[in-house]
């Protein structure tokens, strides 16, 4: 009898919990006026990079839209973000332009075409090629025979490094390769354990400034001819400059190869939602820049150059303001 009484009480408790859960779920999907709330997740990047603070800023701004709640989540960045958005686990996310192109075309590391569209290109990230003053390395060709970090295996930075090297006729057989993280590479350069490194991020990069705090650096330019060859071959790359004075001791502009950083969504996102997201973010660039100065690069003229097809909602916004004819 005691057992039956306990089971009966437990059964009643479980029913009450189920009723409460259903009621709570209803509160999470409805506002007081009965209007549905749209919950969005923004796939950003790892803590310490530009993606992470920008993702938080985007989520905060999007949550001011009527009927929208957005949260940002730390991720492994471009490749993971493409898969998260395509699967519907996240609704928006950052991708490097080359990764976005490969995702929609089903090119390695993606084994199928992903249903993604671009909302806008937020900023460009130049490929930094850094050495220490006195190394004797003045050009990409001078990397032959040296110890060079090309970033983590399979990273977007390594892909760009390989493509820059390739147009110069250089392969991994021509130098000693190190696959070091950004922090590891900075320490190795400071200690003289490598001769040069490749980094890809928006300027100013904190790890570069960390190196310049104790060592004098030089930045290796990519010649105009090589930049033309790369941008002709890869539509998602652009010729760029890191302005002189960005880093201590580097007073002249440095010609570099850059890649866009695109906010992507699934191709079936509601058009009005995509339009409103694009509009409110371009109207709040100053707020985004408080999280990371890379947002200051946002312009409508650059924004529609995503390297993949624009979502119709975003396209409508850029046409409306005259940035896209």
N, C-alpha and C positions, 0 to 999 in steps of 0.2 A: 504493500500500500504506500509505503514511504517513497519507494522508487517511482511509482506511478504519479505520486504527487509532485515529485521533483521534475519528472519528464513533462508533466502538464504545465508547470510553472515555466520551464525552459521553452516549451512550445509557445506559450503566450508571449514570453520575452522576445523570441525570434520574430514573431508576427509583428510586435510593436516596433522592433528595430527595422523590419522591412518597410513598414508604413512610414517611419521616420526618414528612412533613406530615400523613398520615393518622393516624399515631401521636399526633402533637401535638394534632390536632383531638380525638382521643379523650380525651386528658388534659384538654382544656378543657371537655368535656361530662360527664365522669364524675369523681366523687370516689374516694378510695382504696377506699371500701367498695362502689363500683359504683353509688352513688346519683347520679342526674342533678342537675347544678347548673342553676338557673334564672338566666339572665343578663338583667338589666333595665337600661334606659337611661332616665334621668330628664331630660326637656327643661326647662331652667330659664329663663334669660334672659341679658341682657347683663351683663358685669362692671360693678359699680358700683351696680346696683339690688338690691332685696331678694330677688328671685327667685334670683339667682346663689348667694349664701351659703346660703340656705335649701335650695336644691337639693342643694348639697354635703352639708349636714347630713342631709338625708333619705337620700341615697345611702349615707352612712356607717352610719346606723342600720339601714337595710334590709339591709345586708350582714352584719349580726349575726344575721339570721334563718337558720335551718338550711337549707342548700342554696340560698341566694340570694346572688348577687353583683350589686351595683348601682353604676353610675357615673352621674355627672351631666355634662351637656354644656351649654355656653353656646349660646344661640339668640337669635332675634329676638323671643322672648317669645310672647304669647298666640296670635296668628293662626298663626304658624309652628308653635307647639307643638300646636295642634289638628290640624293637617295631619300632623305627624310621628307623633302617637299614633294617629290614624285609619288611617294607612298601615302601621302596625306598625314603622316605623323607630325609634320610641321607645315604651316601654310605659307611661310615666306622664309627666305634665307639668303645669305651671301654666297656668291661663287666667284672665283676668278674667271675672267672672260674666256680663257682657253678651256677651263674645266667645263663651263656652261656649254660651249660649242661642242665639246666631245660628248657631253651628256645627251644633247638633243640629237646628235648624229650616231650615237651608239658606238663611239670609238673608245678603245682601251683608255682608262681602266673600267669603263662602263660596258657591260656585255649586252645591253639592249638600249634602244632609244627611249629616253625619258620624256614624259609629257610636260615640258617646262616652257615657260615664256618669260621674257624679261620685263620687269617694271621700269627699271632705269639703271644706268651706269652711275655709280655714286662717286667714285674717284679712281685715279690711276695709281698703280703701285710700281715704281721703277725697280728694275733689277740692279741692286747695288753690287759693284765689284770693288772690293776694298783690299788694300795692302798697307804695309807700313812704309813710311818715308825711309828711303835708303835701301829698299829691297831690290831696286833695279827694274822693277816691273812697271812699265809705262803703257803697255797696250795688252790687248787680249792675247796676241801672239806670244808675248813674253811669259805666259803661263806655262809654256812647255818646259818640262823638267822640274817644275815646282811642286810644292805640297799645297793642295787647294781643297777647301771644303766647299761642297756643292749643296749643302743643306740635307735634310732628312731624305732617305730613299723614297722615291715616288711623289715627293712634294711638288707643288706647283713651281717652287723656286728651282728645284733640280731640273724639271722639264725645261724651263726657260734657259737655265745654264747650258744644258746640252744643245739646245737649238742655237744659242749664241756661239758656242764652241764649234758647232757643225759648220756654220757658214764661214768660219775662219779655217776650216780644214783640220780641226783639232778633235781628237777623241780621248777617251779615258786612258788609252794606252800611252798617251803623250805626257802624262804627269801622274803624280801620286794623289789618288782620290781619297778624301775624307768625307764621310757622311755625318756631320755634326749638327746638333740643334743650334738655334741662334745663340743661345747663351754659351754653349760649349765652344762654338766657333770663335766667339768674341774672346773668351778666355785663352783659347789656343793661339789666337793671333797676338794677343798681348804678351803671352809667354814665349812667342817665337817658335811654337810647335807646328804652325802652318805658315805659309808665305802669303796666302791670299784667300779670300772667301767670296762666295755669292750669298747675298741676302735679298729677299723680296718683301717689301712693305712700303707703306706710305711714309714720306719724309715729314718731319725728322724722326728717324728711328732711334729709340732709346738705347738699343745695344750699340749703335754706332757712337752715340755720345758717351757711352760708358767707356768705349775704347779710347776715344779722344781725350778723356779725362786723365789718362796716364801715358798714352803714346801718340806720336804724330802719325797721321794717316795720309794716304793718297787714294784718290778714287780713279779707277780705270775707266776711261771713256770707250764707247763703241762708235766707230767712225760712221760718218753719214752714209757712205756706200753700203756698209754692212747693215745699218738700220733700214735703209731702203730695201735691201734684199730680204730682210726679215719681215718687214711690214707688207711687202708684196706677196710673200709666201703665206703669211698667217694674218688673216683679216682681223683677228682679235688683238693684235699687238699694235702699239703706236710708238712713234718716235717722240722722245720726251727729253726734258732737261731737269736735273736737280740744281736749283739755283745756287750760285756762289754765295757763301756765307751761311748755308744751311748747317754745315758742320765745321767745327773749329779747324782752321788751317787749310780749308778747301775754299779758296776765294773766287774761283772762276766757275761758271756754269759747266756742268758735266753732262755731255750727251749720253743718254741711256735708252734702253728698251723698256717700255712700260706695258702693263696689261691692266685692263679695266677690272673693276670689282662691281659685280652686277647683283642687284636684288632680283631673285627669281621667285616665281609662283607656279602653281599648276596651271596648265592651259585652260582648265575649266573653272577657274575662279570667276565669281560673278563680276560682270563688267563694271557695274556701278561701284562695287567695293574696290576694285583695282584702281578705278579713276580717283576715288576719294583718298585712297592711301597715297597714291602718287602726288596728288595735289597738296595734301596737308604736309607731307614731308618736304616738298620744295618750298612751301611757305614758312617752314620752320628750320631753315638751314642754320641760322645763328644758334638755335637751341641744340641742334645736333653737334655743332662745332664745340660746344662746351664740353662734350664728352671726349672728342678727339678732333684735332685740327684738320684731319683729312677731309672732314665734311665741308670745309671751306672751298674745296675744289668743285663742289656740286654746281653745275650750271645746266639750264635746260638744253643748251646747244650740245653739251657733251652727254647729257642724261639719256637721250634717245639712242645713243650709239652703243648698244648692248652686245653686238656681235651675234645675237640670236634674235628670233622674231619677237617684237614687242607684243605684250598682251593688248587686246583691243581697248581696254579701259585706259591703260597708260598712253597708248597712241592717241586716243581722243584728247587727253590732257595736253600732250605736246603740240598737237595740231591747234588746239584751242588758243594756246598762248603764242602761236606763231613760230615755235622752235622747229617744227616739222611741217614741211609743205606738202 
